[in-house]
């Protein structure tokens, strides 16, 4: 059960790994920036645009409450979008590296 030691530095230096890491990092940074901006729109809006947030939509439900609830929908949508992208694009790139890990890092 002796397995060949893998040279992780060689895998890290592989251009395909670098491309995977760069694509994933830029994708995640974009999602993070969007989610942080969307999250902070609620307290900023509640503080500076109170008249908009107080508009009644139906019954006791107003724009502010709907916006607050929309944050859950946006969070789940971001998670779904990331999962979809990771399962198709990123996992394919990673699987290729795993298949050739011994050759790359051997």
C-alpha positions as CSV (number, residue, x, y, z in Angstrom):
1,X,0.0,0.0,0.0
2,X,3.0,2.3,-0.5
3,X,2.0,5.2,-2.7
4,X,4.2,7.5,-4.5
5,X,4.7,10.9,-2.7
6,X,3.0,13.7,-4.5
7,X,5.0,16.9,-5.1
8,X,2.4,19.5,-4.2
9,X,4.7,22.4,-5.2
10,X,4.7,21.0,-8.8
11,X,0.9,20.8,-8.8
12,X,0.7,24.3,-7.5
13,X,3.0,25.5,-10.3
14,X,1.0,23.7,-13.0
15,X,-0.7,26.3,-15.3
16,X,-4.0,24.4,-15.2
17,X,-4.1,24.6,-11.4
18,X,-3.2,28.3,-11.6
19,X,-6.0,28.9,-14.1
20,X,-8.5,26.9,-11.9
21,X,-7.5,28.9,-8.8
22,X,-7.7,32.2,-10.6
23,X,-11.1,31.5,-12.1
24,X,-12.5,30.3,-8.8
25,X,-11.0,33.2,-6.9
26,X,-12.4,35.8,-9.3
27,X,-15.8,34.2,-9.4
28,X,-16.0,34.0,-5.6
29,X,-14.8,37.6,-5.2
30,X,-17.5,38.7,-7.5
31,X,-20.2,36.8,-5.6
32,X,-18.8,38.1,-2.3
33,X,-18.8,41.7,-3.4
34,X,-22.4,41.4,-4.7
35,X,-23.6,39.7,-1.5
36,X,-21.9,42.3,0.8
37,X,-23.3,45.2,-1.2
38,X,-26.8,43.6,-1.2
39,X,-26.6,42.9,2.5
40,X,-25.6,46.4,3.4
41,X,-28.3,48.0,1.3
42,X,-30.8,47.0,4.0
43,X,-29.3,49.0,6.9
44,X,-28.2,51.8,4.7
45,X,-31.6,52.0,3.1
46,X,-33.3,51.8,6.5
47,X,-31.2,54.6,7.8
48,X,-31.2,57.0,4.8
49,X,-34.2,56.1,2.7
50,X,-36.8,55.5,5.4
51,X,-39.6,56.9,3.3
52,X,-39.1,54.2,0.6
53,X,-38.8,51.4,3.2
54,X,-42.0,52.5,4.9
55,X,-44.2,52.2,1.7
56,X,-47.0,49.7,2.4
57,X,-47.2,46.8,-0.1
58,X,-50.2,45.0,1.5
59,X,-51.4,44.9,5.0
60,X,-48.6,45.4,7.5
61,X,-46.0,44.3,4.9
62,X,-43.8,47.2,3.7
63,X,-40.9,47.5,1.2
64,X,-38.3,47.3,4.0
65,X,-39.7,43.9,5.2
66,X,-39.8,42.6,1.7
67,X,-36.3,43.7,1.1
68,X,-35.2,42.0,4.3
69,X,-36.9,38.8,3.3
70,X,-35.3,39.0,-0.2
71,X,-31.9,38.7,1.4
72,X,-32.7,35.1,2.2
73,X,-33.7,34.5,-1.4
74,X,-30.6,36.2,-2.7
75,X,-28.4,34.1,-0.3
76,X,-29.9,30.9,-1.4
77,X,-29.7,31.9,-5.0
78,X,-26.0,32.7,-4.6
79,X,-25.4,29.3,-3.0
80,X,-27.3,27.6,-5.8
81,X,-25.5,29.5,-8.5
82,X,-22.1,28.7,-6.9
83,X,-23.0,25.0,-6.6
84,X,-24.0,24.8,-10.2
85,X,-20.9,26.5,-11.4
86,X,-18.6,24.5,-9.1
87,X,-20.2,21.2,-10.1
88,X,-19.8,21.9,-13.8
89,X,-16.8,24.0,-14.5
90,X,-14.6,23.9,-11.4
91,X,-15.0,20.2,-10.7
92,X,-14.1,19.3,-14.3
93,X,-10.9,21.3,-14.1
94,X,-10.1,19.8,-10.7
95,X,-10.8,16.2,-11.9
96,X,-8.4,16.7,-14.8
97,X,-5.7,17.7,-12.3
98,X,-6.5,14.8,-10.0
99,X,-6.2,12.3,-12.9
100,X,-2.8,13.6,-13.7
101,X,-1.6,14.4,-10.1
102,X,1.0,11.6,-10.1
103,X,2.5,12.6,-13.4
104,X,2.5,16.3,-12.5
105,X,3.8,16.0,-9.0
106,X,5.7,12.7,-9.3
